[in-house]
Amino acid sequence: MKIVIEGMRSGECIQRVRRALEQVQGLQIREVRLGSAVVDGDAKQQAAALDAIEKAGFQPHISA
């Protein structure tokens, strides 16, 4: 699943998102870049990933 993430502006933001995603048990993080992330997981893990990114202070949206 590709997630578009609004509000990321620096390398520190990338690290904050990565740390947030690492807290989601069972989620496979394929890539975190400025403005997006690519992860693999079931529906529950994907929902938890969006929640974790939001709690880290960013606005996540699933890319179509």
C-alpha positions as CSV (number, residue, x, y, z in Angstrom):
1,M,0.0,0.0,0.0
2,K,1.3,3.4,-0.9
3,I,0.6,6.2,1.5
4,V,0.9,9.9,0.6
5,I,1.9,11.9,3.6
6,E,1.3,15.6,3.9
7,G,3.4,17.7,6.2
8,M,6.7,16.0,5.7
9,R,9.4,18.6,5.1
10,S,12.8,17.1,6.2
11,G,14.9,14.1,7.0
12,E,13.7,14.3,10.6
13,C,10.1,13.9,9.4
14,I,11.1,10.7,7.5
15,Q,12.6,9.4,10.7
16,R,9.5,10.3,12.8
17,V,7.3,8.4,10.3
18,R,9.6,5.4,10.1
19,R,9.7,5.2,14.0
20,A,5.9,5.4,14.1
21,L,5.5,2.7,11.5
22,E,8.0,0.5,13.3
23,Q,5.6,0.4,16.2
24,V,2.9,-1.4,14.1
25,Q,3.3,-5.1,14.8
26,G,3.6,-7.2,11.7
27,L,3.7,-4.3,9.3
28,Q,6.4,-4.6,6.6
29,I,7.9,-1.2,5.8
30,R,9.2,-1.2,2.2
31,E,10.1,2.5,1.9
32,V,9.7,5.8,3.6
33,R,10.5,8.9,1.6
34,L,9.7,12.6,1.8
35,G,6.0,12.7,1.3
36,S,5.2,9.0,1.1
37,A,5.6,5.5,2.4
38,V,5.1,2.1,1.0
39,V,4.1,-0.7,3.4
40,D,2.7,-4.2,3.3
41,G,0.3,-5.7,5.8
42,D,-3.3,-6.8,6.3
43,A,-6.2,-4.4,6.6
44,K,-5.8,-4.1,10.4
45,Q,-2.1,-3.3,10.1
46,Q,-2.7,-0.8,7.3
47,A,-5.3,1.0,9.4
48,A,-2.9,1.0,12.3
49,A,-0.2,2.5,10.0
50,L,-2.4,5.4,9.0
51,D,-3.3,6.0,12.6
52,A,0.4,5.9,13.7
53,I,1.4,8.4,11.0
54,E,-1.5,10.7,12.1
55,K,-0.4,10.5,15.7
56,A,3.2,11.4,14.6
57,G,1.7,14.7,13.4
58,F,1.2,14.1,9.7
59,Q,-1.8,13.7,7.3
60,P,-1.7,10.3,5.6
61,H,-3.8,9.4,2.6
62,I,-3.9,6.1,0.7
63,S,-2.7,6.6,-2.9
64,A,-5.0,5.3,-5.6
